[in-house]
Amino acid sequence: MEPNEEGKAEKKFKNFGKRVDDFLVEVNEASERLRQEFEVKLEELKVSAENFRKEAENSERWKEVEENLKKAGDELGNAFKAAFKKKNP
């Protein structure tokens, strides 16, 4: 091999190494951006889950209120029926 050709190979390897280094920097930057986006989305999901949990609790509470009001209405209806029931002689 001539000295000139040896210098070309070294230059190509050096250029290749620089490109690999640049690529790794880009991968690390992309990784950091993705991690930050993931954290934002995770926080959004946590907030959504908490809101859903609160809504579910309120929904269950209102179901219980609705059931109790229905029972009270039935009892009130029975009381009126008993009060105004005609007695048979």
Long-range contacts (C-beta under 8 A, 24 or more apart in sequence): none
